[in-house]
Every structure is written in structure tokens, then in C-alpha cells.
Amino acid sequence: MSYKVRYVYPDRLYRILKKELDAAYFEVMSKGDFIDRQQLRRFEEDLASFVGTKYAVGLNSGYDALHISLRAAGIGNGDEVIVPAHTFVASASAIVNVGAKPVLVDVAKDFNIDCEKIEEAITPKTKAIMPVHLNGYMCDMVRIMEIAEKYNLIVIEDACQSLGAGMMNEGTGMIIKAGAWGLTGCWSFYPFKILGAYGDGGAITTNDPDVALFARRMRYNGEDRMTGEYHGHGFTCLLDNMQAAFLDIKLKYLPKWIDRRRKVAEKYRISLCDIEDLMLPHYKDPRRDHVYQNYVVRSKQGDEFSSFLADNGIEVLNQFRKPYYKHIALELEDHGFPETEQLSKEVCSLPMNPELMDDEIDYVISVIRRFYNR
């Protein structure tokens, strides 16, 4: 289908950055710097600096970041990890694939784990909490860290959708970014993320030197590249130099792109806030900001709303229509998660990217208003 307004515009972004991206490509190719060279190390340093941690370790995907983090934390057979019921399946799959059990908790109106429901899910087998910062808006990490400290739990942040988001630590008055609260922050650089590669990619951020060293070894078959010594049966999940070079270029533009996303979101808010059947993703917690990785609305008309937009040339996403725990093959426990099940029927992600033109945003708004004025 040919859309009037696309969800993302990777072709436009390439044209904007073409000179720098092409130069990075030719640098890597001409030097033969394909695996574990200075481009990767430079990106890791810049990513850690951006997030506010001591270390970053480039990996092949967001899933690999979750998987390696769990192993670094010593999570394994017989352990339980708390994870939200509304997220991408990779969050739970990483837990299952280290031999542990995902314990699902319902979410709140902001799509993130409901902190008021976490403690009732804790058992003597609980070893960790995996909060997932969805759509560009962080979980209440102040409350989650309080719970983790109370029960001596490890925190692994699935921050794959919220690079650049922050929350104030009320004790210090400082803003701490997503990915800098827990033992690790886990990142995805899937092409359509707020910082996207040209292929897949991921990373871990951490302040723990042992975790960083473990991840660097395990991403390369368990080998310490300096000594040649193997430190366990590892994996092949290294972020390659070409992607690291591209990502490093994009990273320096990220603050400007986030600012543009917020302006797009504000235009949506002003133009659509009077529609009663449409819940917009704007929240009232002054401690947290939003980077709008996705602009996810909740329409009481569900698929009818989404189909109307698509039929009128607007590319939208309807993620997680069927909650992941409803897939029988995954063999997950469904304890009944009313908020997750309701929002799954209603969610619709509107076009959101820095390359959107003002007239395209106006068109999206006009189609939505036409739907509700029928």
C-alpha cells in the first residue's frame, strides 16, 4: 500500500545524514575494520556518557542485552523474575532462556508495570525485577528501586524503547536517565528505534565493571580477546563495527531529534485532547519526562479506528493486540491482567519521527478528527 504519511522515514533520514554515513562506511571498508575495532569502542564510550554510566557494551540485539544481563546477574534455574504483562515477548523469552520463570504483573495507564502490584508477586524464589520502559516513558524507578532494596532484588532495565528518557532522583534532585538505575540497562538499535541501526544491534549499560567484563567476554564466545583465555561457554552476539560507526553518528543528533519528537507530540496533544474516546500519552508526573519513541494512543473504537487511518493513507502500528501470554506455545501463566487486556484492544501508534513534515502531522490530525466527527 502507498501511504500518504509513513510511520517512519528511513530514506529521508539517510538523505539528511548521507555525507556522514557514507564517510563512515568508507572508513570501515577501506581499513577493514569489521569486528571489535575502534568504531565499536568509540560508540560504547559515547553511549555510556550519554546514558550516564561508566560502561557500555555493544551487542547484536536488544534480546541479547537482556539475555547477557540475566546471565551476568546469576539468574538461572529455579529463579523468578518479575516482568510486565504488556511488553514485547523478548523480555519474557530472555528470562525463560536462562532457565528462570517470568512472573507477570499488570501495567498501569502509562503502559508501564504497575508498581502497586509488584510486591504481591514477590515470592522466596524472586531474584530480580525487569521493568520495561515502554514507548519513551520510564517506569517509576524511584519506587521500583525502593522495592528492590526492600527485598534484595536485582534490577535489570529493559530500556529498549526509551533511550534519552529520564527521571528525577528525589533524594539528590538529579535526573537519572533510563538504563542507569539498575544493574544494567538494555538497549535495542533495531532500525525503527529512536536510535536505529541499518540492521539489528543492541547494548548494555552498567556501572559494574564485572558485568561489563562478563558481557564483553560472553559476546565473543566466552573469550577474553586480550589474553585468548576462555571464561565459559559464550555466544556470538557482538555489535559489528559498521553498525557502531553509523550509530555513533546518529547518537550526536539524538537530543535534537528528541526535541522534535516532543514538538510533534505537543501538536498531537493540542489538536486531539478534546476527543473523549481517545486517550493520549501525556502524563502528570513532573519527575519523569517523555522522549516519544512511540506516540501510542488508546481508542475505544480499537481496530475500527486503526483501519480508518490506514484506509486513509496513514501508516500506523497496532502492537501487542494479542498479549504475549495468550500464545499457548509460550506456556506462560495467565493470572488475569485487566489493564493489559483492555489496552491491547485499544492501542494504536501514530506516525512519530523527527522527519515528519508539519503538513503530514496536520493530515493525521484531520483524519482522526474526521473519524470522530462522523
Secondary structure, 3 states (H helix, E strand, C coil): CCCCECCCCHHHHHHHHHHHHHHHHHHHHHHCCCCCCHHHHHHHHHHHHHHCCCEEEEECCHHHHHHHHHHHCCCCCCCEEEEECCCCCHHHHHHHCCCCEEEEECECCCCCECHHHCHHHCCCCEEEECCECCCCECCCHHHHHHHHHHHCCEEEEECCCCCCCEEEECCCCEEEECCCCCCEEEEECCCCCCCCCCCCCEEEEECCHHHHHHHHHHCECCECCCCCCECCCCCECECCHHHHHHHHHHHCCHHHHHHHHHHHHHHHHHHHCCCCCEECCCCCCCCECECCCCEEEEECCCHHHHHHHHHCCECCECCCCCCHHHCHHHCCCCCCCHHHHHHHHHEEEECCCCCCCHHHHHHHHHHHHHHHCC
